[in-house]
Amino acid sequence: MTVYDVTMAKIRQLPESLAQEVSDFVEFLLMRRDSTRWQLWTQFAEALEMAELDFSDYLLNLEDYENRLARGEIQW
């Protein structure tokens, strides 16, 4: 039996939710082999990370602002 055959037999034993994870991972591996798609993915991932960092700063600032409002240090 080939590695492919053994792998496919194992995948057939998985419940649907785990088979979806395997499918997602296979898609990731295929994308990584395609340099154009991989470059787009890494750019997207970097942009998402920057957006999340900016948003977390926003949330911290908002929380600080709300606390200062509650303490009466500033007014609306």
DAFENUR-V883469 format. One record per helix or strand of 3 or more residues. SS is the DSSP state (h for helix, s for strand). FROM is the first residue (numbers start at 1). TO is the last residue. Records with the same first field share a line. If there is no record, write none. Layout:
SS=FROM-TO ; FROM-TO
This chain:
h=3-12 ; 16-33 ; 35-71
